[in-house]
């Protein structure tokens, strides 16, 4: 009888404890981590192939003193092509790409994961002299959306967008060593999105889209904010002058020049009403600037407004100082029109997508390369090289012709 009473009391105690603590999802383990596992980022690496190789094969035709030689993987042969995604809208997940300061490396961010997240990332480094993959740096659970090269260093500054599904509380900035893949301690950037990022001399700048402030960090001590100045709200673009001290920042109806050597932000130049600059470029001099906006004429400045180049621009332009060619992308047939500066002589124009071999999608990135070449990337994941060849027809006339090569594609 006594045993039955004791057993009954023990049963009631256990049931009461279970009812009081029935929500096990709220229980915490002693090290402070959650009892549940975080979701995994899906990445089957099917668009990356790894083998072994002689390093010289990767560096064939590459000049001796350039970034491509310094960042190359020494033991593994890598090949990569963009991955086609069917999630949401068909296409590729390539949020940002840029050429190194010496134009020997094309760096591309590719996001991995599933349509609903979470996302990871990889940074692909491609040799622009022979189109071999130099190195791939993986970020298994970090969604990178922007980066910029640090001058005179084989490093970049990356912007990581926080993912709530992975319980990442804040966006982060990392300095990544391209020769090893190592990353620095993270800092929390100012709010307002990744916006525009660039580095010049010993400074790194970030202009969030939803802020009217440009924030400055000292690259040698990037953990601390060293200054800021006002500009405009909204998206801006930038370019760095040949003197490596002057930066042009341009956005909605305004252009601002910044002297990085003396830390001086000059007065802004006003643009026509509704002129929202999407691309800007210096032309051989820190006072000579070209700007382009979608659906508007291209404007040229030499300290002040100088002239306009008629034609509905698509908001993309760049300048090749080696050949003194200003390239402007037009809306009509997505045509690319090169002008010889300073006389604005129009060279052979062409429509990248219509040339053979045919490529799809719209151009999302383009830049010049040494030896009269261009590189473009399309929204369909086409990595394309264009080469300009010239032929003297007579003493007064030169024939120009563009040749197109598709290096790789997501739709191969």
C-alpha positions in Angstrom: 0.0 0.0 0.0 2.8 2.4 0.9 4.6 1.5 -2.4 1.4 2.4 -4.4 1.1 5.8 -2.7 4.8 6.6 -3.4 4.5 5.5 -7.1 1.4 7.7 -7.5 3.1 10.8 -6.1 6.1 10.3 -8.4 3.8 9.9 -11.4 1.9 13.2 -10.6 5.2 15.0 -10.2 6.6 13.9 -13.6 3.3 14.7 -15.4 3.2 18.2 -13.8 6.8 18.9 -14.8 6.0 17.8 -18.4 2.9 20.0 -18.6 4.8 23.0 -17.2 7.6 22.6 -19.8 5.7 21.2 -22.8 7.1 23.9 -25.2 10.5 22.3 -25.8 11.3 24.7 -28.6 11.9 27.5 -26.0 14.5 25.4 -24.1 18.1 26.7 -24.5 21.3 24.6 -24.3 23.9 25.6 -21.9 26.3 27.2 -24.4 23.7 29.7 -25.5 23.0 28.1 -29.0 19.6 27.1 -30.2 18.4 23.6 -29.8 17.2 23.6 -33.5 19.7 23.4 -36.4 20.1 26.3 -38.8 19.1 25.5 -42.4 21.8 24.4 -44.7 22.8 26.3 -47.9 22.3 24.1 -51.0 25.4 24.1 -53.3 26.2 21.0 -55.3 29.1 22.7 -57.1 28.0 21.3 -60.4 29.3 24.3 -62.3 32.8 24.0 -60.8 35.3 21.4 -61.9 38.5 20.8 -60.0 41.6 18.9 -61.2 45.4 19.1 -61.0 47.6 21.1 -63.3 50.9 22.7 -64.1 50.6 26.4 -62.9 52.1 27.6 -66.2 49.1 26.4 -68.2 46.9 28.8 -66.1 49.4 31.7 -66.6 50.1 31.3 -70.3 50.4 34.6 -72.2 50.1 36.5 -68.9 52.6 39.4 -68.3 55.1 38.9 -65.5 54.1 41.6 -63.0 50.3 41.6 -62.7 47.7 40.6 -60.2 46.7 37.4 -62.2 50.1 35.8 -61.5 49.9 36.7 -57.8 46.4 35.3 -57.0 46.5 32.1 -59.1 45.8 28.8 -57.3 49.1 26.8 -57.4 48.0 23.2 -57.0 44.6 22.8 -58.5 43.1 23.4 -61.9 39.7 25.1 -61.7 37.0 25.7 -64.3 33.8 27.5 -63.8 30.7 28.6 -65.7 27.7 30.6 -64.4 24.8 28.4 -63.1 21.4 28.9 -64.7 18.7 29.4 -62.0 15.0 28.6 -62.5 14.0 30.0 -59.2 11.7 33.1 -59.4 13.0 34.6 -62.7 15.2 32.6 -65.0 18.8 33.8 -65.1 22.0 33.8 -63.2 22.9 35.0 -59.7 25.8 37.3 -60.3 25.2 40.4 -58.2 28.5 42.1 -58.8 31.7 41.9 -60.9 34.7 44.1 -61.6 38.1 44.2 -63.2 41.2 44.6 -61.1 43.1 47.9 -61.3 45.5 46.4 -63.8 42.7 44.7 -65.8 44.4 41.3 -65.6 41.7 39.8 -63.3 37.9 39.7 -63.7 36.4 39.0 -60.3 32.8 37.8 -60.1 30.4 37.1 -57.2 28.1 34.2 -57.7 25.4 33.4 -55.1 24.6 29.8 -54.3 21.7 28.2 -52.5 18.0 27.9 -53.2 15.3 30.3 -54.4 13.9 30.9 -50.9 17.3 30.9 -49.2 19.5 30.7 -47.4 22.3 31.8 -49.8 26.0 31.3 -49.9 28.6 32.8 -52.3 31.7 32.2 -54.2 34.2 34.7 -55.7 35.6 33.6 -59.0 38.9 35.1 -60.3 39.4 34.8 -64.0 42.6 35.6 -66.0 41.7 38.1 -68.7 44.7 37.2 -70.8 43.7 33.5 -71.4 40.3 33.2 -69.6 41.5 30.5 -67.2 40.0 30.3 -63.7 42.7 31.4 -61.3 41.0 30.9 -57.9 37.6 30.3 -56.4 36.9 31.5 -52.8 33.9 30.0 -51.1 31.7 31.6 -48.5 29.3 28.7 -47.6 26.8 30.7 -45.6 27.4 34.3 -46.5 25.4 36.2 -49.1 27.9 38.6 -50.8 26.3 41.3 -52.9 29.1 43.9 -53.6 32.9 44.3 -53.4 35.7 46.7 -54.5 39.4 46.3 -55.1 41.9 47.8 -52.7 44.6 49.8 -54.6 48.1 48.4 -54.6 47.1 45.2 -52.8 45.8 41.8 -53.8 42.7 42.3 -51.6 39.1 43.3 -51.9 36.5 44.6 -49.5 33.2 42.6 -49.6 29.7 43.5 -48.4 27.7 40.6 -46.9 24.0 40.9 -46.7 22.5 39.5 -43.4 20.1 36.6 -43.7 17.5 36.2 -41.0 17.0 32.6 -41.8 20.6 32.0 -40.7 20.1 34.3 -37.7 22.6 36.8 -39.0 21.7 40.0 -37.2 23.7 42.6 -39.2 25.2 43.2 -42.6 29.0 42.9 -42.6 32.1 44.2 -44.4 35.1 41.9 -44.8 38.6 42.4 -46.2 39.4 39.3 -48.3 43.0 38.3 -49.3 42.8 37.1 -52.9 46.1 35.1 -52.6 44.8 32.9 -49.8 41.0 33.4 -49.4 41.5 34.5 -45.8 39.1 37.2 -44.5 39.5 39.8 -41.8 37.4 40.5 -38.8 34.0 41.8 -39.9 32.7 45.3 -39.2 29.1 46.5 -39.4 28.7 49.0 -42.2 26.3 52.0 -42.1 22.7 51.2 -42.7 21.0 51.8 -46.0 22.2 48.9 -48.2 25.4 48.2 -50.0 25.0 51.1 -52.5 28.3 52.3 -54.0 31.7 51.1 -52.7 35.2 52.2 -53.9 38.7 52.5 -52.5 41.4 55.0 -53.5 44.8 55.5 -51.9 44.5 54.7 -48.2 40.7 55.2 -48.0 37.6 53.1 -48.5 34.3 54.7 -49.2 30.7 53.4 -49.0 27.6 55.4 -50.0 24.4 53.5 -49.0 21.5 53.9 -51.4 19.1 55.1 -48.6 21.5 57.7 -47.1 22.7 61.1 -48.2 26.1 60.5 -46.5 29.3 59.1 -47.9 31.3 57.2 -45.2 35.1 57.0 -45.2 37.3 54.4 -43.6 41.1 54.2 -43.3 42.0 50.9 -45.1 44.8 50.4 -42.5 42.3 50.6 -39.7 39.0 49.6 -41.3 37.4 48.9 -37.9 36.9 52.6 -37.3 35.0 55.2 -39.2 37.4 58.1 -40.1 35.0 60.6 -41.6 31.9 61.3 -43.7 30.4 64.0 -45.9 27.1 64.8 -47.5 26.0 64.1 -51.1 22.5 62.9 -52.2 20.1 60.2 -51.4 19.7 57.4 -53.9 22.0 55.3 -56.1 25.2 56.8 -57.3 28.1 55.8 -59.6 31.7 56.7 -59.5 35.0 56.7 -61.4 38.6 57.3 -60.4 40.8 59.7 -62.3 44.1 58.9 -63.9 45.9 61.0 -61.2 44.7 58.4 -58.7 43.6 61.1 -56.3 40.3 62.5 -57.7 37.0 60.6 -57.6 33.8 61.6 -59.4 30.5 60.7 -57.8 27.4 61.2 -59.8 23.7 60.5 -59.2 20.3 62.2 -59.6 21.0 65.7 -61.1 24.4 66.1 -59.3 28.1 65.5 -59.8 30.6 65.8 -57.0 34.4 65.6 -57.2 36.4 64.4 -54.2 40.2 65.0 -53.7 41.4 61.9 -51.8 44.9 63.2 -51.3 43.8 66.3 -49.4 40.5 64.9 -48.2 38.5 67.7 -49.9 35.0 67.4 -51.1 34.4 70.0 -53.8 31.1 71.7 -54.6 28.5 69.7 -56.7 27.8 70.4 -60.3 24.1 70.6 -61.2 22.7 68.5 -64.1 19.5 69.0 -66.1 16.2 68.2 -64.3 15.5 64.5 -64.1 19.0 63.5 -65.3 19.7 60.5 -63.1 23.3 59.5 -63.8 23.8 55.7 -64.1 27.4 55.7 -65.3 30.4 58.2 -65.2 33.9 58.1 -66.6 37.0 60.4 -66.5 38.5 61.2 -69.9 42.3 61.5 -69.5 42.1 64.4 -67.0 40.6 64.9 -63.5 38.4 67.7 -64.9 37.1 66.0 -68.0 34.1 63.8 -67.3 31.4 61.9 -69.3 28.1 60.9 -67.8 25.2 58.8 -69.1 21.6 58.3 -68.0 19.0 55.9 -69.4 17.0 57.5 -72.2 19.1 60.7 -72.2 21.9 62.2 -74.2 25.5 61.7 -72.9 27.0 64.8 -71.3 30.6 65.9 -71.4 32.2 68.2 -68.8 35.5 70.0 -68.7 35.2 71.8 -65.4 31.8 72.9 -66.6 29.2 71.6 -69.1 30.9 71.4 -72.5 28.8 69.5 -75.0 26.4 66.6 -75.4 26.5 63.5 -77.5 23.0 63.0 -79.0 21.3 59.6 -78.7 19.2 57.8 -76.2 21.8 56.2 -73.9 21.2 53.0 -71.9 23.1 54.4 -68.9 26.3 52.5 -69.5 29.6 53.9 -70.6 33.3 53.5 -70.0 36.6 55.0 -71.3 39.7 53.1 -72.5 42.7 55.4 -71.9 45.0 53.2 -73.9 43.1 53.6 -77.1 41.4 57.0 -76.2 38.0 55.5 -76.9 34.8 56.4 -75.1 32.2 53.6 -75.3 28.5 54.5 -75.0 25.8 51.9 -74.9 22.6 53.1 -76.7 19.0 51.9 -76.3 18.5 51.4 -80.0 19.4 47.7 -80.8 21.5 47.8 -77.6 24.3 49.2 -79.8 27.7 50.0 -78.4 29.2 53.2 -80.0 32.9 54.0 -79.6 34.1 57.6 -80.0 37.8 58.5 -80.5 38.6 61.4 -78.1 39.0 64.3 -78.0 37.5 64.8 -81.5 34.5 62.5 -81.0 35.2 60.6 -84.2 32.8 57.7 -84.3 34.5 54.3 -84.7 32.8 51.1 -85.9 29.7 50.6 -83.8 28.2 47.1 -83.1 25.3 45.4 -81.3 26.9 42.8 -79.0 23.8 40.4 -78.9 23.3 40.4 -82.6 26.8 39.6 -83.6 27.7 35.9 -84.3 28.0 33.8 -82.3 24.6 34.9 -80.9 24.3 35.5 -77.2 21.2 36.1 -75.0 20.1 38.5 -72.3 21.0 42.1 -71.7 24.5 43.3 -70.9 25.0 43.7 -67.1 28.7 44.4 -67.1 31.3 45.7 -69.6 34.9 47.0 -69.3 38.0 47.4 -71.4 41.0 45.1 -71.5 44.6 45.6 -72.7 45.4 44.9 -76.4 42.2 46.4 -77.9 39.8 44.0 -76.2 36.5 44.3 -74.3 34.8 42.0 -71.8 31.1 41.8 -71.3 28.8 39.6 -69.1 25.1 39.1 -70.0 22.1 38.4 -67.8 22.0 34.9 -69.3 25.5 34.2 -68.0 27.4 34.7 -71.2 31.0 35.8 -70.7 32.0 37.4 -73.9 35.3 38.8 -75.4 35.3 41.4 -78.2 38.5 42.3 -80.1 39.0 45.3 -82.3 41.2 44.7 -85.4 42.3 47.5 -87.7 43.5 47.5 -91.3 44.9 50.4 -93.2 43.0 50.8 -96.4 44.9 53.8 -97.6 46.8 56.7 -96.2 43.7 58.5 -95.0 41.3 55.6 -94.1 41.5 52.8 -91.6 39.0 49.9 -91.5 37.8 48.8 -88.1 36.2 45.4 -87.4 35.0 43.7 -84.1 35.4 40.0 -83.5 33.3 38.2 -80.8 34.1 35.1 -78.8 31.9 33.5 -76.1 34.2 32.3 -73.4 31.6 30.5 -71.4 27.8 30.5 -70.8 25.2 29.3 -68.3 23.3 27.8 -71.2 26.1 25.6 -72.6 
